[in-house]
Amino acid sequence: MMYKGHYPFAQKGKNQAQKIKLNINILKQAKEKEIVYQEQQQVFLDSIADFQLALGAGSRLNGDFSGINWSDGAYFLQLQSDSFEKRKQLYTYETQLRAPTELLPENKEGIVMADTAADCGEIVIPNPHHKRPRKVTVDLTTSYVNLSYPADTYPVYRHFEWFDYNLDGIGNALVLSYSENTTHAFFENTKLMGEVKLYSSPFQQLKISSEANLVRLTLTKPEPITNFSATYAIKGPWKMIYYIEW
């Protein structure tokens, strides 16, 4: 699972690469939060002290990352590190990875299908509650093709969960991928529900606009991706199953 963060105690004015060691905890909340997975990673900071890491790819300390059942409750990411030796500042950060789903009669679900050629599109869903939703879940099914063999298509499955507890239209997003060559992903403070990707660059994005009178889901126009001299492209149709919670 990919995660991008920012380290606030980076040494300013350094030209060489800076690196820090992070203790990474995944917590699950039932009555109380409990650690279900722990690992340690060394990460490199860019020029503005941002970093990227793949959760589950570090030196395991406790638990099994592949055994986490993401559909079961609320999950949190906790990062801890001693900063650079001269500063002696302790870095701690916590963010919510997933909000639990609530099955209530006032919530709204639906299915939207594209035609045989569509590879992108926009869905506008009326909002009868006249307030921003707390959580939006989307299951997307589509396919891609190697342009050298356009008769053969390969399936893409994505599960997107975007939650906005502050009801300000900017939330956190968890993406679970069930396609080859990909990993899960997490995005913070965003209007992006997630990406459709196989390699480092995405084919397209799923964006959300949360308003008082409607919810707008936009699957952006896809871009072909070249990898090892082969070019791949999204090939429709697509299907979305959505669930909206207030």
DRENMAR-427841 format. One record per residue (C-alpha): residue in three letters; x, y, z; residue number from 1. Coordinates in nm, 4 decimals. Layout:
N
<"ALA" <X Y Z> NUM>
...
END
This chain:
246
<"MET" <0.0000 0.0000 0.0000> 1>
<"MET" <0.1574 0.3291 -0.1107> 2>
<"TYR" <0.1584 0.6314 0.1211> 3>
<"LYS" <0.2999 0.9826 0.0782> 4>
<"GLY" <0.3882 1.1944 0.3812> 5>
<"HIS" <0.5807 1.4997 0.5014> 6>
<"TYR" <0.8534 1.5124 0.7658> 7>
<"PRO" <0.8417 1.8463 0.9550> 8>
<"PHE" <1.1864 1.8243 1.1213> 9>
<"ALA" <1.4038 1.7998 0.8096> 10>
<"GLN" <1.7312 1.9905 0.8119> 11>
<"LYS" <1.6936 2.2968 0.5913> 12>
<"GLY" <1.9486 2.3961 0.3316> 13>
<"LYS" <2.0986 2.0516 0.2823> 14>
<"ASN" <2.1758 1.9510 -0.0750> 15>
<"GLN" <2.2464 1.5843 -0.0058> 16>
<"ALA" <1.9699 1.3296 0.0371> 17>
<"GLN" <1.8266 1.3106 0.3859> 18>
<"LYS" <1.6966 0.9893 0.5312> 19>
<"ILE" <1.5051 0.8931 0.8420> 20>
<"LYS" <1.4062 0.5680 1.0060> 21>
<"LEU" <1.0349 0.5264 1.0745> 22>
<"ASN" <0.8522 0.2881 1.3019> 23>
<"ILE" <0.5211 0.2139 1.1297> 24>
<"ASN" <0.2161 0.0857 1.3143> 25>
<"ILE" <-0.1234 -0.0187 1.1739> 26>
<"LEU" <-0.3918 0.0052 1.4401> 27>
<"LYS" <-0.7438 -0.1324 1.4429> 28>
<"GLN" <-1.0122 0.0238 1.6583> 29>
<"ALA" <-1.2836 -0.1798 1.8252> 30>
<"LYS" <-1.3523 -0.0456 2.1742> 31>
<"GLU" <-0.9906 0.0701 2.1883> 32>
<"LYS" <-0.7105 0.0944 1.9332> 33>
<"GLU" <-0.4813 -0.2056 1.9129> 34>
<"ILE" <-0.1712 -0.2578 1.6997> 35>
<"VAL" <-0.2243 -0.5310 1.4393> 36>
<"TYR" <0.0966 -0.4783 1.2421> 37>
<"GLN" <0.4374 -0.3175 1.3010> 38>
<"GLU" <0.7365 -0.2621 1.0759> 39>
<"GLN" <1.0382 -0.0372 1.0359> 40>
<"GLN" <1.1554 0.1427 0.7222> 41>
<"GLN" <1.4274 0.3828 0.6195> 42>
<"VAL" <1.2845 0.6530 0.3916> 43>
<"PHE" <1.4454 0.9306 0.1897> 44>
<"LEU" <1.3229 1.2900 0.1958> 45>
<"ASP" <1.2988 1.5017 -0.1181> 46>
<"SER" <1.3882 1.8727 -0.1394> 47>
<"ILE" <1.0691 1.9774 0.0438> 48>
<"ALA" <1.0894 1.6955 0.3028> 49>
<"ASP" <0.8184 1.4820 0.1459> 50>
<"PHE" <0.8605 1.1057 0.1419> 51>
<"GLN" <0.6908 0.8008 -0.0035> 52>
<"LEU" <0.6777 0.4506 0.1357> 53>
<"ALA" <0.5130 0.1198 0.0608> 54>
<"LEU" <0.3315 -0.0025 0.3703> 55>
<"GLY" <0.4035 -0.3694 0.4275> 56>
<"ALA" <0.7420 -0.3583 0.2512> 57>
<"GLY" <0.9610 -0.2803 0.5532> 58>
<"SER" <1.1332 -0.4932 0.8148> 59>
<"ARG" <0.8456 -0.6650 0.9932> 60>
<"LEU" <0.8402 -0.6352 1.3712> 61>
<"ASN" <0.4997 -0.7840 1.4516> 62>
<"GLY" <0.1877 -0.9108 1.2709> 63>
<"ASP" <0.1077 -0.9973 0.9092> 64>
<"PHE" <0.0329 -0.7107 0.6704> 65>
<"SER" <-0.1146 -0.9395 0.4039> 66>
<"GLY" <-0.3540 -1.0808 0.6628> 67>
<"ILE" <-0.5204 -0.7482 0.7500> 68>
<"ASN" <-0.8929 -0.7557 0.6758> 69>
<"TRP" <-0.9488 -0.3963 0.5625> 70>
<"SER" <-1.3277 -0.4408 0.5490> 71>
<"ASP" <-1.3439 -0.5086 0.9220> 72>
<"GLY" <-1.3723 -0.1818 1.1146> 73>
<"ALA" <-1.1672 0.1360 1.1472> 74>
<"TYR" <-0.7922 0.1377 1.0773> 75>
<"PHE" <-0.5250 0.3969 1.1553> 76>
<"LEU" <-0.1679 0.4596 1.0427> 77>
<"GLN" <0.0823 0.5683 1.3079> 78>
<"LEU" <0.4354 0.6850 1.2243> 79>
<"GLN" <0.7046 0.7362 1.4856> 80>
<"SER" <1.0712 0.8317 1.4545> 81>
<"ASP" <1.3601 0.9955 1.6311> 82>
<"SER" <1.4621 1.2858 1.4101> 83>
<"PHE" <1.8192 1.3729 1.3139> 84>
<"GLU" <2.0628 1.3215 1.5983> 85>
<"LYS" <2.1469 1.6899 1.6486> 86>
<"ARG" <1.7826 1.7972 1.6798> 87>
<"LYS" <1.6650 1.5305 1.9259> 88>
<"GLN" <1.3013 1.5892 1.8302> 89>
<"LEU" <1.0537 1.3039 1.8310> 90>
<"TYR" <0.8293 1.2745 1.5252> 91>
<"THR" <0.4881 1.1174 1.5778> 92>
<"TYR" <0.1972 1.1264 1.3354> 93>
<"GLU" <-0.1347 0.9459 1.3108> 94>
<"THR" <-0.4018 0.9453 1.0420> 95>
<"GLN" <-0.7106 0.7363 0.9752> 96>
<"LEU" <-0.6703 0.4827 0.6950> 97>
<"ARG" <-1.0262 0.3532 0.6836> 98>
<"ALA" <-1.3667 0.4416 0.8259> 99>
<"PRO" <-1.6134 0.1571 0.8922> 100>
<"THR" <-1.9143 0.1221 0.6648> 101>
<"GLU" <-2.2610 0.1735 0.8143> 102>
<"LEU" <-2.5555 -0.0020 0.6500> 103>
<"LEU" <-2.8478 0.2314 0.7157> 104>
<"PRO" <-3.1809 0.2806 0.5317> 105>
<"GLU" <-3.1133 0.6492 0.4645> 106>
<"ASN" <-2.7925 0.5723 0.2734> 107>
<"LYS" <-2.7954 0.5471 -0.1059> 108>
<"GLU" <-2.6619 0.2788 -0.3396> 109>
<"GLY" <-2.6713 0.2310 -0.7134> 110>
<"ILE" <-2.5113 0.0804 -1.0227> 111>
<"VAL" <-2.3943 0.2731 -1.3295> 112>
<"MET" <-2.2744 0.1025 -1.6482> 113>
<"ALA" <-2.1065 0.2526 -1.9528> 114>
<"ASP" <-2.1766 0.1466 -2.3089> 115>
<"THR" <-1.9527 -0.0916 -2.5035> 116>
<"ALA" <-1.6966 0.1728 -2.6023> 117>
<"ALA" <-1.6857 0.4171 -2.3096> 118>
<"ASP" <-1.3582 0.4379 -2.1169> 119>
<"CYS" <-1.4370 0.7401 -1.8964> 120>
<"GLY" <-1.7358 0.9366 -1.7758> 121>
<"GLU" <-1.9118 1.1380 -1.5077> 122>
<"ILE" <-2.1867 1.0340 -1.2678> 123>
<"VAL" <-2.4061 1.2947 -1.0989> 124>
<"ILE" <-2.5996 1.1564 -0.8016> 125>
<"PRO" <-2.8777 1.3684 -0.6424> 126>
<"ASN" <-2.8267 1.4360 -0.2722> 127>
<"PRO" <-3.1611 1.4229 -0.0897> 128>
<"HIS" <-3.0068 1.5033 0.2504> 129>
<"HIS" <-2.8743 1.8456 0.1440> 130>
<"LYS" <-2.5443 1.7974 0.3268> 131>
<"ARG" <-2.2096 1.6549 0.2268> 132>
<"PRO" <-2.1794 1.2766 0.2640> 133>
<"ARG" <-1.9644 1.1263 0.5395> 134>
<"LYS" <-1.8371 0.8409 0.3228> 135>
<"VAL" <-1.8543 0.7289 -0.0417> 136>
<"THR" <-1.7619 0.3771 -0.1562> 137>
<"VAL" <-1.7154 0.2797 -0.5220> 138>
<"ASP" <-1.6384 -0.0581 -0.6788> 139>
<"LEU" <-1.5057 -0.0105 -1.0317> 140>
<"THR" <-1.4744 -0.2782 -1.2984> 141>
<"THR" <-1.3024 -0.2005 -1.6278> 142>
<"SER" <-1.0348 -0.3538 -1.8539> 143>
<"TYR" <-0.7095 -0.2720 -2.0279> 144>
<"VAL" <-0.5426 -0.3931 -2.3447> 145>
<"ASN" <-0.1916 -0.4318 -2.4810> 146>
<"LEU" <-0.2162 -0.2223 -2.7992> 147>
<"SER" <-0.0006 -0.4766 -2.9832> 148>
<"TYR" <-0.2743 -0.7354 -2.9205> 149>
<"PRO" <-0.5991 -0.5303 -2.9126> 150>
<"ALA" <-0.8214 -0.8372 -2.9282> 151>
<"ASP" <-0.7100 -0.9497 -2.5830> 152>
<"THR" <-0.8417 -0.7559 -2.2814> 153>
<"TYR" <-0.7439 -0.7915 -1.9172> 154>
<"PRO" <-0.9709 -0.7089 -1.6205> 155>
<"VAL" <-0.9150 -0.4280 -1.3699> 156>
<"TYR" <-1.0914 -0.4276 -1.0324> 157>
<"ARG" <-1.0733 -0.1382 -0.7841> 158>
<"HIS" <-1.2419 -0.0794 -0.4496> 159>
<"PHE" <-1.2404 0.2906 -0.3480> 160>
<"GLU" <-1.3381 0.4255 -0.0055> 161>
<"TRP" <-1.3362 0.8019 0.0559> 162>
<"PHE" <-1.4433 0.9418 0.3939> 163>
<"ASP" <-1.4922 1.3017 0.5031> 164>
<"TYR" <-1.5646 1.3286 0.8754> 165>
<"ASN" <-1.5237 1.7087 0.8678> 166>
<"LEU" <-1.7885 1.7365 0.5935> 167>
<"ASP" <-1.5786 1.9956 0.4074> 168>
<"GLY" <-1.5481 1.8075 0.0773> 169>
<"ILE" <-1.1860 1.7034 0.1400> 170>
<"GLY" <-1.1266 1.3563 0.2828> 171>
<"ASN" <-0.9000 1.0527 0.3057> 172>
<"ALA" <-0.9137 0.7765 0.0454> 173>
<"LEU" <-0.8265 0.4075 0.0625> 174>
<"VAL" <-0.7865 0.2114 -0.2633> 175>
<"LEU" <-0.7830 -0.1673 -0.2660> 176>
<"SER" <-0.6571 -0.3206 -0.5900> 177>
<"TYR" <-0.7310 -0.6706 -0.7157> 178>
<"SER" <-0.5385 -0.6545 -1.0428> 179>
<"GLU" <-0.1933 -0.7801 -1.1334> 180>
<"ASN" <0.1167 -0.5607 -1.0944> 181>
<"THR" <-0.0513 -0.3214 -0.8498> 182>
<"THR" <-0.0679 -0.2497 -0.4778> 183>
<"HIS" <-0.3214 -0.0862 -0.2507> 184>
<"ALA" <-0.2919 0.2904 -0.1962> 185>
<"PHE" <-0.3866 0.5617 0.0512> 186>
<"PHE" <-0.4356 0.9361 -0.0096> 187>
<"GLU" <-0.4764 1.2086 0.2550> 188>
<"ASN" <-0.6746 1.5349 0.2458> 189>
<"THR" <-0.7923 1.4978 -0.1109> 190>
<"LYS" <-1.0828 1.5106 -0.3563> 191>
<"LEU" <-0.9219 1.2154 -0.5326> 192>
<"MET" <-1.0878 0.8827 -0.4588> 193>
<"GLY" <-0.7964 0.7027 -0.6222> 194>
<"GLU" <-0.6241 0.5900 -0.9392> 195>
<"VAL" <-0.6556 0.3134 -1.1964> 196>
<"LYS" <-0.2993 0.1968 -1.2528> 197>
<"LEU" <-0.0791 -0.1038 -1.3239> 198>
<"TYR" <0.2628 0.0602 -1.3110> 199>
<"SER" <0.4108 0.3808 -1.1681> 200>
<"SER" <0.1881 0.6110 -1.3762> 201>
<"PRO" <-0.1923 0.5831 -1.3618> 202>
<"PHE" <-0.4202 0.5247 -1.6585> 203>
<"GLN" <-0.6847 0.7501 -1.5064> 204>
<"GLN" <-0.8248 0.8883 -1.1807> 205>
<"LEU" <-1.1542 0.8709 -0.9977> 206>
<"LYS" <-1.2401 1.2118 -0.8498> 207>
<"ILE" <-1.5229 1.3198 -0.6230> 208>
<"SER" <-1.7059 1.6488 -0.5799> 209>
<"SER" <-1.9154 1.6470 -0.2641> 210>
<"GLU" <-2.1787 1.9194 -0.2466> 211>
<"ALA" <-2.4969 1.9898 -0.0528> 212>
<"ASN" <-2.7286 1.8945 -0.3388> 213>
<"LEU" <-2.5311 1.6333 -0.5331> 214>
<"VAL" <-2.2350 1.3991 -0.5405> 215>
<"ARG" <-2.0298 1.4020 -0.8609> 216>
<"LEU" <-1.8016 1.1105 -0.9497> 217>
<"THR" <-1.5633 1.1677 -1.2418> 218>
<"LEU" <-1.3608 0.8929 -1.4098> 219>
<"THR" <-1.1036 1.0948 -1.6045> 220>
<"LYS" <-1.0022 1.0426 -1.9657> 221>
<"PRO" <-0.7393 0.7651 -1.9657> 222>
<"GLU" <-0.3809 0.7999 -2.0869> 223>
<"PRO" <-0.1885 0.5113 -2.2534> 224>
<"ILE" <0.1047 0.3810 -2.0491> 225>
<"THR" <0.4289 0.2399 -2.1940> 226>
<"ASN" <0.6222 -0.0178 -1.9946> 227>
<"PHE" <0.9198 -0.2215 -2.1280> 228>
<"SER" <0.8402 -0.1199 -2.4898> 229>
<"ALA" <0.4766 -0.2344 -2.4632> 230>
<"THR" <0.1941 0.0194 -2.4576> 231>
<"TYR" <-0.1207 -0.0455 -2.2563> 232>
<"ALA" <-0.4490 0.1439 -2.2607> 233>
<"ILE" <-0.7845 0.1319 -2.0872> 234>
<"LYS" <-1.0553 -0.0250 -2.2996> 235>
<"GLY" <-1.4215 0.0105 -2.2025> 236>
<"PRO" <-1.6810 -0.0492 -2.0935> 237>
<"TRP" <-1.6721 0.0282 -1.7205> 238>
<"LYS" <-1.9147 -0.0406 -1.4378> 239>
<"MET" <-1.9468 0.1322 -1.0997> 240>
<"ILE" <-2.1326 0.0212 -0.7885> 241>
<"TYR" <-2.1552 0.3093 -0.5396> 242>
<"TYR" <-2.2692 0.3446 -0.1795> 243>
<"ILE" <-2.3106 0.6840 -0.0120> 244>
<"GLU" <-2.3350 0.7367 0.3649> 245>
<"TRP" <-2.4548 1.0506 0.5455> 246>
END
